[in-house]
Amino acid sequence: MTAMDTITHRPARDELAYTFGGRMPVAHVRSGDILEVFTEDCFGGLVRGPADLPSQVCRMPYLNPVSGPFFVEDAEPGDTLAVHFASIVPARGWGVSSTFPHFGALTSTAHTATLQEPLQERVWVYDIDRHAGTIGFHATASDHCVKLPLDPMIGTIGVAPGGSEARSTIVPDAHGGNLDTPELRAGATLYLGVNVHGAMLALGDGHARQGEGEACGVGVEIATTTTLVIEVIKGTRTVWPRLETDTSIMSVGCARPLEDAYRIAHRDLVSWTSTLTGLEELDAYQLISQAGRAPIGNVCDPNYTVLAAVEKALLPHPSAAYTGVHARLRQHAAGLR
């Protein structure tokens, strides 16, 4: 296998994974390779219509499957894995969303117990028009319909955690996982710290779109064909996931309570900004305080996800992040189209 090989992987149902760590690799890839992966939706494709209530057709722990893991040759602890999203394409003409009893931001849960009735379990089906670039919302208790922009993203992507751990794919943390941020769309580059030999990259849980926060706990869930370009950045440690686009850099924090996720993300972005630009740390803190954004990923998972973002144009002559890997991988991705 040589650099810039294309590896295509479509898992059988019994090859889907439900943890990061604790799994043997399904394929080996190298730095510079292109990886085209079929990913299943969070319900494993079992919810297809209003009658398919997740509590009846799905069972724990077989929710939120990921494809992989992929062993990345030459990736060692202390390195960083750069993953560029070249494209994320819905694999079917429909997506689904739902509400669950005792799940979501606006209901009681086992950790936030109240004397209210549990939410009704209900399924919404969205039609996907790839040509028009829209998805269709259809109310279930009225005749209201509206077209929303199609904005595909990957909800869950990560590497194996360290310490021989196996973490549920539902949990976001420093290794990645169920980050559930719309920023994980085509054109973005994700940076993940490598914790084990081979990194063990896995991904799944596509969404046709998702509002910030994923308030009900479920995006517009879809299967995808996702194309990635990967590169190993040797000898560079990344503690928390980071993202880069053509216009912004972003740090990701995962924790409960929400303010701790906010603090993690912003502490990392302040440090990253200072390193890239030479700004003194308090100057970087002040600039991000006034010019930064804080997109919320999710407020429903076992850990919450918050991003800290700043536009590159506002930074003083920044050095290219990770020696310009985003621009390199974006150029490779452009050659695929």
C-alpha positions as MATLAB code, in Angstrom:
seq = 'MTAMDTITHRPARDELAYTFGGRMPVAHVRSGDILEVFTEDCFGGLVRGPADLPSQVCRMPYLNPVSGPFFVEDAEPGDTLAVHFASIVPARGWGVSSTFPHFGALTSTAHTATLQEPLQERVWVYDIDRHAGTIGFHATASDHCVKLPLDPMIGTIGVAPGGSEARSTIVPDAHGGNLDTPELRAGATLYLGVNVHGAMLALGDGHARQGEGEACGVGVEIATTTTLVIEVIKGTRTVWPRLETDTSIMSVGCARPLEDAYRIAHRDLVSWTSTLTGLEELDAYQLISQAGRAPIGNVCDPNYTVLAAVEKALLPHPSAAYTGVHARLRQHAAGLR';
ca = [
       0.000    0.000    0.000;
       1.386    3.409   -0.940;
       0.483    6.924    0.156;
      -2.698    8.294   -1.395;
      -4.215    4.834   -1.722;
      -7.999    4.766   -1.476;
      -9.454    2.295    1.010;
     -13.182    1.578    0.816;
     -14.976   -0.045    3.737;
     -18.620   -1.097    4.012;
     -19.148   -3.034    7.231;
     -21.504   -5.946    7.598;
     -23.966   -5.507   10.461;
     -21.962   -7.784   12.742;
     -18.823   -5.720   12.036;
     -20.251   -2.494   13.502;
     -18.598   -1.382   16.737;
     -20.152    0.144   19.845;
     -16.988    1.141   21.716;
     -13.793    3.083   21.132;
     -11.061    0.718   22.219;
     -11.396   -2.988   22.904;
     -11.773   -3.924   19.221;
      -9.491   -5.430   16.598;
      -8.964   -3.287   13.462;
     -11.080   -3.918   10.360;
      -8.427   -2.481    7.997;
      -5.001   -0.835    7.963;
      -4.404    2.623    6.472;
      -1.380    4.875    6.103;
      -0.766    8.562    6.515;
      -1.922   10.238    3.300;
      -4.507    7.591    2.431;
      -8.085    8.316    1.407;
     -10.683    6.399    3.389;
     -14.222    5.975    2.005;
     -16.499    4.549    4.686;
     -20.159    3.604    4.858;
     -21.570    4.597    8.249;
     -24.891    3.489    9.680;
     -27.274    5.807   11.551;
     -27.499    5.794   15.340;
     -30.379    3.316   15.220;
     -28.520    0.883   12.987;
     -31.051    1.513   10.203;
     -33.851   -0.087   12.230;
     -36.016    3.046   12.601;
     -37.600    3.726    9.207;
     -41.073    5.081    9.968;
     -43.389    6.399   12.705;
     -44.313    2.890   13.849;
     -40.652    1.941   14.461;
     -40.341    3.215   18.011;
     -36.667    2.964   19.017;
     -37.526    1.362   22.370;
     -39.193   -1.478   20.478;
     -36.844   -2.039   17.526;
     -33.500   -1.178   19.161;
     -31.824   -2.465   22.290;
     -28.941   -1.361   24.445;
     -26.024   -1.362   24.085;
     -26.521   -1.652   20.313;
     -27.088    2.046   19.639;
     -24.781    4.560   17.960;
     -22.710    2.101   15.907;
     -19.426    3.156   14.338;
     -17.496    1.776   11.381;
     -13.964    0.699   12.197;
     -11.631    0.800   13.930;
      -8.979    1.533   11.329;
      -5.368    0.914   12.304;
      -3.305    3.902   11.163;
       0.240    2.748   10.508;
       3.031    4.814   12.100;
       0.594    6.437   14.578;
       1.986    6.223   18.118;
       1.040    7.731   21.492;
       2.154   11.357   21.533;
       1.331   11.883   17.850;
      -1.717   13.677   16.437;
      -4.055   12.228   13.843;
      -5.424   14.775   11.346;
      -8.701   13.706    9.716;
     -10.036   15.867    6.886;
     -13.687   15.452    5.865;
     -13.621   15.482    2.068;
     -17.327   14.668    1.712;
     -20.287   13.417    3.740;
     -23.089   12.127    1.508;
     -26.446   10.765    2.736;
     -26.654    7.102    1.771;
     -30.471    7.028    1.717;
     -33.268    9.352    0.684;
     -34.581    9.746    4.213;
     -33.537   10.442    7.787;
     -35.280   10.075   11.129;
     -35.434   11.832   14.464;
     -37.273   11.040   17.674;
     -38.107   11.882   21.242;
     -37.626    9.440   24.120;
     -38.937    9.179   27.668;
     -36.348   10.523   30.132;
     -33.897   11.633   27.433;
     -33.108   15.087   26.070;
     -32.492   18.561   27.436;
     -36.112   19.396   28.255;
     -37.238   16.399   30.272;
     -36.463   14.772   33.591;
     -33.729   12.132   33.577;
     -32.279    9.667   36.052;
     -29.760   12.365   37.072;
     -32.262   15.243   37.052;
     -35.287   13.593   38.621;
     -38.601   15.501   38.722;
     -42.277   14.644   39.195;
     -43.203   15.238   35.555;
     -44.588   12.714   33.120;
     -41.987   11.258   30.733;
     -41.960   12.561   27.182;
     -43.935   10.628   24.600;
     -41.823    8.483   22.329;
     -42.350    9.678   18.754;
     -40.579    9.387   15.389;
     -40.269   12.042   12.667;
     -39.281   11.066    9.126;
     -37.433   13.596    6.964;
     -37.238   13.274    3.189;
     -33.825   14.189    1.781;
     -33.461   15.966   -1.553;
     -29.749   15.872   -2.355;
     -30.227   17.714   -5.661;
     -32.055   20.637   -4.007;
     -29.890   20.466   -0.884;
     -32.860   20.326    1.485;
     -34.565   18.082    3.995;
     -38.276   18.171    4.737;
     -39.676   18.636    8.253;
     -43.243   17.369    8.627;
     -45.081   18.061   11.885;
     -46.824   15.017   13.323;
     -49.705   16.846   15.046;
     -50.523   19.395   12.310;
     -50.029   19.945    8.590;
     -46.986   22.226    8.986;
     -44.105   21.387    6.638;
     -40.889   23.300    5.974;
     -37.720   22.739    3.990;
     -34.469   22.977    5.944;
     -30.964   23.167    4.458;
     -29.199   19.832    4.091;
     -26.015   20.135    6.181;
     -24.496   16.650    6.615;
     -22.181   16.020    9.544;
     -20.617   13.132   11.417;
     -21.802   12.970   15.019;
     -19.359   10.387   16.349;
     -15.665   10.049   15.490;
     -12.664    9.262   17.609;
      -9.691    7.097   18.442;
      -9.106    4.524   21.153;
      -8.639    6.064   24.603;
      -5.494    5.311   26.548;
      -5.024    3.048   29.531;
      -6.531   -0.009   27.786;
      -9.967    1.530   28.192;
     -13.005    0.760   26.051;
     -15.471    3.652   26.035;
     -19.056    3.536   24.784;
     -19.583    5.303   21.455;
     -22.307    7.371   23.160;
     -19.724    9.150   25.349;
     -17.684   12.162   24.122;
     -14.351   12.838   25.804;
     -10.730   13.688   25.079;
     -10.465   10.784   22.605;
     -13.357   12.208   20.529;
     -16.457   10.012   20.494;
     -20.009   11.313   20.330;
     -19.101   14.983   19.880;
     -22.374   15.803   18.065;
     -21.279   19.172   16.701;
     -22.453   20.471   13.294;
     -18.897   21.757   12.788;
     -17.883   18.191   11.817;
     -18.949   18.782    8.217;
     -17.208   18.476    4.848;
     -14.268   20.883    4.568;
     -13.242   20.636    8.229;
     -10.117   18.977    9.611;
     -10.303   17.250   12.986;
      -7.191   16.793   15.138;
      -7.180   13.903   17.626;
      -4.448   12.954   20.043;
      -3.169    9.401   19.542;
      -3.320    7.254   22.691;
      -2.480    3.747   21.430;
      -0.357    2.198   18.692;
      -2.288    2.583   15.433;
      -4.707    5.222   16.828;
      -7.722    2.956   16.020;
      -9.931    5.499   14.243;
     -13.693    4.857   14.017;
     -16.709    6.942   12.955;
     -20.483    6.876   12.506;
     -23.723    8.555   13.613;
     -24.291   10.777   10.573;
     -26.818   13.605   10.718;
     -28.493   15.318    7.749;
     -28.441   18.358   10.002;
     -28.574   19.186   13.692;
     -29.321   22.289   15.686;
     -26.644   23.453   18.103;
     -27.096   21.630   21.405;
     -29.093   18.759   19.856;
     -31.849   19.701   22.326;
     -34.009   16.581   22.025;
     -30.908   14.380   21.969;
     -31.435   13.171   18.386;
     -30.366   14.855   15.137;
     -31.788   13.991   11.728;
     -30.128   10.594   11.775;
     -28.784    9.198    8.499;
     -26.500    6.582    7.048;
     -23.632    8.147    5.085;
     -20.843    7.526    2.675;
     -18.046    9.581    4.201;
     -14.692   10.234    2.534;
     -11.723   11.153    4.722;
      -8.113   12.114    4.047;
      -5.803   11.316    6.954;
      -2.314   12.283    8.046;
      -0.193   11.416   11.060;
       1.543   14.395   12.641;
       4.557   12.905   14.383;
       5.739   14.040   17.803;
       2.938   16.558   18.333;
       0.582   15.963   21.235;
      -3.060   17.097   21.172;
      -4.850   16.799   24.515;
      -8.423   17.662   23.480;
      -9.982   17.424   20.007;
      -9.416   20.443   17.781;
     -10.985   21.529   14.500;
      -9.776   23.723   11.678;
     -11.649   25.140    8.694;
     -10.554   27.588    6.026;
     -11.698   30.463    8.246;
     -11.555   29.313   11.895;
      -9.770   27.274   14.527;
     -11.809   25.548   17.234;
     -11.140   23.626   20.427;
     -13.533   21.027   21.844;
     -14.336   20.416   25.505;
     -16.408   17.517   26.853;
     -17.576   17.304   30.465;
     -20.442   17.739   32.886;
     -21.492   20.279   34.028;
     -21.740   22.374   30.866;
     -19.551   25.152   32.237;
     -16.654   22.721   32.657;
     -16.913   21.739   28.969;
     -16.913   25.481   28.195;
     -13.822   26.007   30.345;
     -11.906   23.106   28.779;
     -12.590   24.355   25.247;
     -11.705   27.958   25.975;
      -8.603   27.122   28.007;
      -7.333   25.060   25.081;
      -8.176   27.708   22.476;
      -6.429   30.444   24.466;
      -3.286   28.300   24.683;
      -3.485   27.287   21.002;
      -3.981   30.904   19.888;
      -1.044   32.080   21.984;
       1.205   29.363   20.543;
       0.196   30.049   16.925;
       0.423   33.835   17.068;
       2.949   34.698   19.758;
       0.300   36.667   21.648;
       0.882   36.794   25.378;
      -1.628   34.494   27.074;
      -3.787   37.194   28.712;
      -3.894   39.114   25.422;
      -5.073   35.939   23.688;
      -7.653   35.433   26.461;
      -8.935   38.982   26.023;
      -9.188   38.687   22.239;
     -11.071   35.395   22.376;
     -13.333   36.786   25.106;
     -14.474   39.545   22.747;
     -14.234   37.872   19.332;
     -14.774   34.175   19.996;
     -17.800   31.952   19.497;
     -18.977   29.057   21.671;
     -21.056   26.643   19.545;
     -22.684   23.983   21.712;
     -22.426   20.432   20.431;
     -24.755   18.480   22.698;
     -26.409   18.874   26.091;
     -27.818   15.333   26.333;
     -24.980   12.807   26.211;
     -23.143   11.420   29.276;
     -20.702   14.304   28.727;
     -21.739   17.615   27.179;
     -19.796   19.143   24.281;
     -18.884   22.818   23.852;
     -16.581   24.366   21.250;
     -14.506   27.531   21.445;
     -13.928   29.119   18.027;
     -12.151   32.164   16.645;
     -11.746   33.411   13.086;
      -8.238   33.214   11.691;
      -8.577   36.670   10.112;
      -8.711   38.221   13.588;
      -5.391   36.722   14.662;
      -2.043   38.505   14.180;
      -0.029   36.701   11.484;
      -0.717   33.214   12.819;
       1.609   30.343   12.069;
      -0.099   27.564   10.145;
      -1.648   25.119   12.607;
       0.104   21.748   12.647;
       2.489   22.873    9.869;
      -0.343   23.578    7.437;
      -1.873   20.098    7.355;
      -5.418   21.443    6.841;
      -4.450   23.182    3.596;
      -2.588   20.099    2.368;
      -5.431   17.717    3.061;
      -7.975   20.131    1.641;
      -5.968   20.224   -1.572;
      -5.931   16.423   -1.698;
      -9.696   16.404   -1.125;
     -10.255   18.916   -3.935;
      -8.478   16.543   -6.298;
     -11.078   13.862   -5.533;
     -13.953   15.892   -6.947;
];
